[in-house]
Amino acid sequence: MTDTTDTTPVWFSREELESVRDRMPILYINAVPVRTDDRGEVTSVGLLLRVGPDGTINRALVSGRVLYHERIRDALLRHLEKDLGPVALPRIPTSPQPFTVAEYFPTPGVTPYHDPRQHAVSLAYVVPVTGDCQPRQDALDLVWFTPEEAASPEVLQEMSGGQDVLLRQALAHVGRLH
């Protein structure tokens, strides 16, 4: 999950958000950006390089909160643009369907997903992007891996909070986990 606080007037102050996080789950999206060939087969997977909440450098998926009165589709577009740049050109279907729902808990071991700050529910999507991607916001870099490279133990160990599990599920969902 991302730690960036959006500055939209309908959202909570930092103190209010921390109070809400202590009391209820918050809805997020996770997006696995992919490149596809002419047949729609996934040829590469984009992973962000970020500084984690504990100061470590991690590979990460696009992620972020869904704002009050925001459609899921709009949240996906906003976070993809925020992390990949304004000309990433994501192809989100009219009626997006998640490949899974991930439930992050502050207590490790309840599920494979862990976020020490909160209980969060995340809808996870595979999103083809066709444009030029440039990392923005808190992303240090964006690296495109083949599906086989992305599923390698070396890359998966660089992910935290269960995002490695989400990545493997995404690759399985698109038929690219061998």
Disulfide bonds with the S-S distance in Angstrom:
none
